[in-house]
Amino acid sequence: MKVRRVVTGHEGDKAVFASDQEVEPVTLALAPGVEFHRLWGGDQVPAFPDGGAPPGQPTYFPPVGGFRFGFFTLAPSGTGPPADLDVGAALAEMEEKLPGMAGHMEPAEPGMHTTDTIDFEVVLSGEVVLELDDGAERAVRTGETVVQNGTRHRWHNRGPEPAVLAVFMVGAHRRGST
């Protein structure tokens, strides 16, 4: 899926369209059918006026004071990596394309992860299941939302179609980690 991103900015005191383009998805050999659209983000609080140029966002998850906006497409049930996948190469690819993500994933519990972020998600199409660390689950359908408060979790798509979520993440402090 291609996603159109229209960005505004400023020329002096005047609002302008800074860019209008399609954003290609990031795909990974480790997760066939999964797509990440990195649409916008920054590692510090923005200041205006600005020209509308994309701020730096060197890692997938934002630091405290940072933010990320994107789409996440979860492949349908039964989609998985090929049996002959070179896991080392696939993890290196993940680190290259989505810096820092692999470090949050738990190898012994595929898909389970914890981040120091508040995540706001809206299901745009399909249905996903959010699983927490104790196995508790909630189905979330098209038009429904999740506010994820730095909890250990993973996502499932048990349906036959891809599920698409809009995601906005804000870096947060975790008590005890300064």
N, C-alpha and C positions, 0 to 999 in steps of 0.2 A: 504494500500500500504506500502510495506517495501522499504526503501531507503538505498542503499549501500553508506557508507562513508569511503573513503580511506584518511588517514592522514599521512603526512610526518613529519619528525623531523630531529634532528641532533644527531650524536654520534661523539663528537669531531668536526672535520672539514668535516665529511662524512655525506651526505644525506642518510636517512634511511626511510623505511616505519614504522611508529610508530603504526598504527592500520589499520585494514580492517574489517569492520563489518556492519551488517544491523542495521538500527535505526528504532525502532518501533514508530508508530505515537502516539501522545497524542490525546485521544478522550474525549468528554464531553457529559454527559447526556443532558445538556442544548442545544446542537447543534448536533443532530444525523447526521451522514454522513460527518461532518467536521473533518478534521485531521490537526494536527500541527506536523511537524517534526522539532524538535530543533536540528539542525545539528552542529552548532558551534557558539561560541560567547565569549566575554570577556567584562569586565567592565573597562579595561584600554588598552592603546596602547601596543601591543605585543613587545617583545624584543627577538632577535635571537643571537646565536643559542639557541634552546630549544629542549626538548625531544619529543615534539608532544603531550604532555598530554593536555586534554581539560582544558581551562581556566575556572575560576569561572564565572557563569552567574546566580546569584540568582533570578533575575526578568526576566519576559518575554521581556519587553522593555528595551533597554540599557540606561544607564545614559550618560551624556555628556562625550565624549571620549571612550564610549563603542560601541560595535557592536554586531549584531546578524545575523546569516545566517540560513535559513530554507526553508521548503516547507509548503505551506498552501493549503489544498484541501477544496473547497467550495462545499457543497452538491447541488444537482439539485433542481430546483424550486419545491415547494410543500413539501419539507422535513422540518419537524419541530419537536419540542419536544412533547412527549405524553401529553395529556390533564391532566393526573393525576400526572405530574411531581412535585416533592417536590422542589420548587424553592430555598428555603434556602439551602437544601442539595446540589443542583446543583451548586449554587454560591460558596459554600464552596469547592466543588470538583474543580471548575475552579481556585480558589485561590491556592489550593494545587498543582495542575498540571501545571498551568501557572501563577505563582505568579505575582501579580500586574496588570494583565489584567483587571479584573473586575472593578478595580478602575478607569479605563479609559472609560468604557462603560457607556452609558447614558440610565438608566432604562426607561425613558419616550419615548425614540427613539431607539428601539432595533437595535443593530448593529452599531449605530452612535458612533464615538469615535474620540478623538484627542490625539496625542502623541507628545512629544518633540523629534522627530526623523525625519531624512530624510530616506525615504523608497524607495528602488529600486526594482521593481517587474517585472518579466517576466512571461507571461502566457505560460506555457508549454503545456497545453492541455485544450480544451474547450473554453468557452467565459464567461467573467465576465462583469458586469456593475459597474462602479465606480460612486457613487453618492456623490456630495458635499453638504454642509450645506444649500444651497439655492434651492436644488432640481435639479440642473444641473447634467446631466449624460453623460457618454461616455462609449460605448461598447469597450472592449479590447479583442482581439482574440489571438489565438495561434501564438506565435512568436512576439507579440507586447509587449511594455513595458510601465511602468508608473514610474515617479519620483514624489513621494508624499512628499511635503515640509511642514510637520507639520500641515496640514489642517484638518479640521473637515470633516469626510467622513464615508461612509459605502460601503460594497460590496454586490452585488446581483449576483446570478447565476440563470438566468431565463430560462436556457436551460434544456434539459432532461438528460444530463450527468454531472458527477462531473467535476469541473474545477480545475486544478492544477497550482499553481503559485510558482515560486522560489522568495524568498524575502531576501533582505539584508538591515538591518536597522543600522543607525548610530545615536548615541545620539547627540542632538543639543541644543544650547541655544535658549530660547524663549525670545525675547526682553521684558523687564519689569518684568521678573521672576528671573533674575540673574542666 
